[in-house]
Amino acid sequence: MTQDRDAVRGMGGASPERTDVILAETVAVDALSPSAPGSPQTDPAERRVPRRTVALIFVGAFGAGLALVVPMAYSMALRLADLAPGQESVLGYILGIGAVCSLVAAPLTGIISDRTRSRWGRRRPFTVLGVAIGLAAVPVLAFAPNIPVLTAGWLLTSIGWGTAGGSIGNLLADTLPERQRGQVSGLVNLAGQVAPVLGILLAGLVTGSSLLLFLVPALLGALMVLAFALFVHEGDSRHLRFADALTVARFVLSLAFDPRRHPAFAWAWVGRFLFFFGLSLTIPYGTYFYSQRLGVPVEDVATVMAAISAVGIAAASVGALGAGWISDRWGSRRMWTATAAALFAVGCIVSALSWTLPGLIAGAMISNVGIAAFGSVGQALVLDVMPHRETQAGRFSAIIGFSQRIPSAVAPLAAPLVMSLAPVAEARYTVLYLASGALAVVGGIVTATMVRFRG
């Protein structure tokens, strides 16, 4: 820390690798355990997050995932069917625009939170702000009279719930000890797997009301995220001091880093980008995919999707918790990340070739194991190789977040192009799912072979 402080003073803010280091008058705040400012702190490598806090982390992540993914995977498709019947590709463009806006919002809130001084700490103010924005989007989505207004509502939704969920991730990155990273990341990932399933099931009960389609997941998500914000302790950050003010130029510079200085982090970024690009190709089209394969109307797909996804919850639990626990206990995070990507690809192949419910269930189960395992071990891997983790978690979480947010923005726009490669219209989803699996495999190979560190 002394080196970083001297470098900042000597270089006058020339390099984001140095200038964004947080300078504190006292020891770093312990974000996950109650401790008075200035009191002795346990070595982060030895500190263990209490079970009560872990449970609240799960609840908060569950709520953020519920509020964000249910509209993306289900409610938006139904709303669009009312406003623009038969124009399925419009959904991809709307979601893509939202993801592009999140590319700006996520690093902005992350970097500002690194430098935030408040009684509530650095991260929790942004948790509450995200919830407020997400709730404000509900009436816009529910009562949108046209596509532009619906798009505006989705922008608010993605920015709001993305900010809330991102602040939870930043809080974990601040102080989560190495020996718990796989397990806690597994729980967070499991929450992201389970929340949409239960949310879609609930949304399927209120398909007759545009308001309830968006209000139910948003309200439940808000209660869960606010429970996290209220009951997870984050120390007072008003004692923090910074060498330089955050300017527009410094913010822009901080979005980049030197991959030569942090090669493991850089390759982890590339591997995640490829995996999530593959995954993001199919997410917006799940409703239409199951409608085509099972021969049922789009409005009747909710129950089928929930049933298929519910079967996959057990598989996701095994993938997220099992892989996370094993990677904490025995290491080998790179190997497990590559294995997870391969499992996801197998699930994509099974789904692509299936036209019956048993086949679709099998494909979903295998894919869920892979997604959950990649999410838990991959996130732990990121924390292992993250530079300046205890002082610039918001900044580097935002940078690694690009590896997921850019695919979320680009893949929905690319999906119609991928589907256009199909020789016949009936095969468009077959091509899409095969492409999804292929990209994931390449991402796993990159992670396994290029990320070099002791784990």
ZAMARGU-4260 file (C-alpha; in steps of 0.2 Angstrom, whole numbers, plus 5000, padded with zeros to 4 digits):
<rodrens>
0) 5000/5000/5000 | 5015/5012/5004 | 5021/5009/4986 | 5005/5013/4978 | 5003/5029/4989
5) 5021/5035/4984 | 5017/5031/4966 | 5002/5041/4966 | 5011/5056/4973 | 5025/5055/4962
10) 5016/5052/4945 | 5002/5065/4948 | 4988/5054/4942 | 4995/5048/4926 | 4991/5030/4927
15) 4975/5022/4932 | 4984/5007/4938 | 4991/5018/4952 | 4980/5033/4954 | 4964/5024/4958
20) 4971/5015/4973 | 4961/5020/4988 | 4971/5029/5002 | 4964/5028/5019 | 4969/5036/5035
25) 4965/5020/5045 | 4964/5002/5040 | 4953/4995/5027 | 4935/4993/5032 | 4930/4975/5035
30) 4914/4975/5024 | 4907/4958/5030 | 4910/4958/5048 | 4905/4971/5062 | 4921/4980/5067
35) 4923/4998/5074 | 4934/5009/5062 | 4952/5009/5067 | 4951/4992/5077 | 4963/4978/5073
40) 4958/4968/5058 | 4960/4950/5055 | 4971/4945/5040 | 4959/4943/5025 | 4966/4926/5021
45) 4961/4920/5038 | 4944/4929/5041 | 4928/4919/5038 | 4911/4926/5033 | 4898/4921/5046
50) 4884/4909/5041 | 4871/4922/5044 | 4879/4934/5032 | 4881/4920/5019 | 4863/4917/5020
55) 4859/4935/5018 | 4871/4936/5003 | 4861/4921/4995 | 4844/4931/4999 | 4851/4947/4991
60) 4858/4938/4975 | 4841/4929/4974 | 4831/4945/4974 | 4842/4954/4961 | 4842/4939/4950
65) 4823/4937/4952 | 4819/4955/4947 | 4831/4956/4933 | 4830/4939/4924 | 4811/4935/4925
70) 4807/4950/4914 | 4821/4946/4902 | 4817/4928/4900 | 4798/4929/4901 | 4788/4945/4904
75) 4796/4955/4890 | 4792/4942/4877 | 4773/4942/4883 | 4773/4961/4883 | 4781/4962/4866
80) 4768/4949/4859 | 4755/4962/4863 | 4764/4977/4856 | 4772/4969/4841 | 4764/4952/4837
85) 4776/4941/4827 | 4791/4952/4828 | 4802/4941/4839 | 4818/4948/4834 | 4813/4965/4841
90) 4816/4957/4859 | 4834/4954/4855 | 4837/4972/4850 | 4828/4979/4866 | 4838/4968/4877
95) 4854/4972/4868 | 4851/4991/4870 | 4848/4988/4888 | 4864/4979/4890 | 4874/4993/4881
100) 4867/5005/4893 | 4873/4994/4908 | 4890/4994/4900 | 4891/5012/4905 | 4881/5011/4921
105) 4890/4996/4929 | 4908/5003/4929 | 4902/5021/4933 | 4893/5015/4949 | 4907/5003/4953
110) 4921/5015/4952 | 4911/5029/4961 | 4907/5016/4975 | 4926/5013/4977 | 4927/5031/4982
115) 4911/5033/4992 | 4911/5039/5010 | 4896/5036/5020 | 4889/5029/5036 | 4883/5015/5026
120) 4900/5011/5019 | 4904/5011/5000 | 4893/4998/4993 | 4876/4998/5001 | 4870/5015/4996
125) 4871/5009/4978 | 4861/4993/4983 | 4847/5004/4989 | 4848/5016/4974 | 4847/5001/4962
130) 4832/4995/4970 | 4823/5012/4969 | 4827/5013/4950 | 4821/4995/4947 | 4805/4998/4955
135) 4802/5014/4946 | 4803/5004/4930 | 4788/4993/4933 | 4774/5005/4928 | 4784/5010/4913
140) 4785/4992/4907 | 4768/4987/4912 | 4759/5002/4903 | 4771/5005/4889 | 4760/5010/4874
145) 4774/5006/4861 | 4791/4999/4858 | 4801/5015/4862 | 4793/5016/4879 | 4795/4998/4883
150) 4813/5000/4878 | 4815/5014/4890 | 4807/5004/4904 | 4819/4990/4901 | 4834/5002/4902
155) 4828/5007/4919 | 4826/4989/4924 | 4843/4983/4918 | 4852/4998/4926 | 4843/4997/4942
160) 4844/4979/4946 | 4861/4978/4938 | 4867/4991/4950 | 4859/4982/4965 | 4866/4965/4961
165) 4883/4973/4956 | 4885/4981/4973 | 4882/4965/4982 | 4896/4957/4971 | 4908/4972/4975
170) 4905/4970/4994 | 4910/4952/4992 | 4925/4956/4982 | 4931/4968/4995 | 4935/4955/5009
175) 4929/4938/5005 | 4943/4926/5010 | 4951/4914/4998 | 4945/4898/5006 | 4926/4903/5005
180) 4926/4911/4987 | 4921/4895/4979 | 4907/4891/4991 | 4900/4908/4992 | 4901/4911/4974
185) 4892/4894/4972 | 4878/4900/4983 | 4877/4917/4973 | 4877/4907/4957 | 4864/4895/4963
190) 4853/4910/4968 | 4854/4916/4950 | 4849/4899/4944 | 4834/4896/4956 | 4827/4914/4956
195) 4821/4914/4938 | 4813/4897/4939 | 4802/4902/4954 | 4799/4919/4947 | 4793/4913/4930
200) 4782/4901/4939 | 4774/4915/4949 | 4773/4926/4933 | 4764/4912/4924 | 4750/4913/4937
205) 4747/4932/4933 | 4749/4932/4914 | 4732/4941/4912 | 4739/4956/4920 | 4753/4966/4912
210) 4756/4975/4929 | 4758/4960/4939 | 4769/4952/4926 | 4782/4965/4931 | 4777/4970/4948
215) 4778/4953/4957 | 4796/4949/4953 | 4801/4967/4956 | 4793/4968/4973 | 4799/4951/4979
220) 4816/4956/4973 | 4816/4972/4981 | 4811/4965/4998 | 4826/4952/4997 | 4839/4964/4991
225) 4834/4977/5005 | 4835/4963/5018 | 4853/4961/5012 | 4857/4980/5013 | 4849/4982/5030
230) 4856/4967/5039 | 4874/4964/5031 | 4886/4975/5040 | 4897/4987/5031 | 4909/4998/5040
235) 4908/5017/5040 | 4919/5023/5025 | 4919/5042/5029 | 4937/5040/5035 | 4943/5036/5017
240) 4954/5049/5009 | 4960/5050/4991 | 4975/5057/4982 | 4965/5064/4967 | 4947/5068/4962
245) 4938/5057/4951 | 4937/5066/4934 | 4929/5061/4918 | 4946/5057/4910 | 4952/5047/4925
250) 4936/5037/4925 | 4938/5033/4906 | 4956/5028/4909 | 4951/5017/4924 | 4941/5006/4913
255) 4956/4999/4905 | 4971/4990/4913 | 4988/4983/4907 | 4986/4965/4902 | 5005/4963/4903
260) 5005/4967/4921 | 4990/4956/4925 | 4990/4942/4912 | 4980/4930/4923 | 4966/4942/4925
265) 4966/4947/4906 | 4965/4928/4901 | 4951/4925/4914 | 4942/4940/4905 | 4943/4932/4888
270) 4938/4915/4894 | 4922/4922/4902 | 4918/4933/4887 | 4917/4918/4876 | 4907/4908/4888
275) 4894/4921/4891 | 4893/4926/4873 | 4888/4908/4870 | 4876/4908/4884 | 4868/4925/4880
280) 4864/4919/4862 | 4850/4908/4869 | 4843/4917/4884 | 4831/4929/4876 | 4824/4915/4865
285) 4820/4902/4878 | 4801/4906/4877 | 4801/4905/4858 | 4812/4889/4858 | 4801/4879/4869
290) 4785/4885/4860 | 4792/4879/4844 | 4799/4862/4850 | 4783/4857/4860 | 4771/4865/4848
295) 4762/4876/4861 | 4757/4894/4860 | 4770/4907/4868 | 4758/4912/4882 | 4756/4894/4887
300) 4775/4891/4889 | 4777/4898/4907 | 4772/4882/4915 | 4782/4871/4903 | 4798/4882/4906
305) 4796/4882/4925 | 4794/4863/4925 | 4809/4861/4914 | 4819/4873/4924 | 4813/4866/4941
310) 4820/4849/4936 | 4837/4858/4933 | 4837/4866/4950 | 4844/4850/4958 | 4857/4849/4944
315) 4862/4867/4946 | 4864/4864/4965 | 4876/4850/4962 | 4885/4861/4949 | 4886/4877/4959
320) 4889/4870/4977 | 4899/4855/4972 | 4911/4863/4960 | 4913/4878/4972 | 4916/4867/4987
325) 4929/4856/4978 | 4938/4871/4971 | 4940/4878/4988 | 4946/4862/4996 | 4957/4855/4982
330) 4960/4870/4970 | 4961/4866/4952 | 4949/4880/4948 | 4955/4881/4930 | 4951/4863/4927
335) 4934/4864/4934 | 4930/4879/4924 | 4934/4870/4908 | 4924/4855/4913 | 4909/4866/4917
340) 4910/4874/4899 | 4911/4857/4891 | 4895/4851/4901 | 4886/4866/4896 | 4890/4863/4878
345) 4884/4845/4879 | 4868/4851/4886 | 4866/4863/4871 | 4869/4849/4859 | 4855/4838/4868
350) 4843/4853/4868 | 4847/4858/4849 | 4843/4840/4844 | 4827/4837/4855 | 4809/4839/4850
355) 4801/4830/4865 | 4799/4835/4883 | 4811/4822/4890 | 4825/4827/4878 | 4823/4845/4882
360) 4823/4841/4901 | 4839/4831/4899 | 4847/4846/4889 | 4842/4858/4902 | 4848/4848/4917
365) 4866/4846/4909 | 4867/4864/4904 | 4862/4869/4921 | 4876/4859/4929 | 4888/4867/4917
370) 4882/4885/4920 | 4881/4884/4938 | 4898/4876/4940 | 4906/4889/4928 | 4898/4903/4938
375) 4904/4898/4955 | 4921/4892/4950 | 4924/4905/4937 | 4919/4919/4950 | 4931/4912/4963
380) 4944/4911/4950 | 4941/4930/4946 | 4943/4934/4964 | 4959/4924/4965 | 4967/4934/4951
385) 4959/4951/4953 | 4972/4965/4955 | 4970/4977/4970 | 4955/4967/4976 | 4954/4975/4993
390) 4955/4993/4987 | 4948/4994/4969 | 4936/4980/4969 | 4922/4991/4961 | 4934/4995/4947
395) 4940/4978/4943 | 4923/4970/4946 | 4917/4982/4933 | 4931/4977/4921 | 4927/4959/4923
400) 4909/4963/4922 | 4912/4968/4904 | 4916/4950/4900 | 4898/4946/4904 | 4889/4963/4899
405) 4897/4965/4882 | 4890/4948/4877 | 4874/4952/4884 | 4873/4967/4873 | 4880/4960/4857
410) 4874/4942/4858 | 4855/4946/4857 | 4859/4957/4842 | 4870/4943/4834 | 4857/4929/4837
415) 4846/4933/4822 | 4861/4933/4811 | 4866/4916/4818 | 4849/4909/4816 | 4849/4916/4798
420) 4863/4903/4794 | 4850/4889/4796 | 4846/4880/4780 | 4827/4880/4784 | 4817/4890/4797
425) 4813/4875/4808 | 4832/4873/4811 | 4835/4891/4817 | 4836/4886/4835 | 4846/4871/4832
430) 4860/4882/4824 | 4858/4894/4838 | 4861/4881/4852 | 4875/4873/4843 | 4884/4889/4841
435) 4881/4893/4860 | 4889/4877/4865 | 4904/4879/4853 | 4908/4897/4860 | 4907/4890/4878
440) 4919/4876/4874 | 4932/4888/4867 | 4930/4899/4883 | 4933/4885/4894 | 4949/4880/4884
445) 4956/4898/4885 | 4953/4898/4904 | 4961/4881/4907 | 4976/4884/4896 | 4980/4902/4898
450) 4976/4908/4915 | 4992/4905/4925 | 4991/4906/4944 | 4994/4895/4959 | 4976/4889/4960
</rodrens>
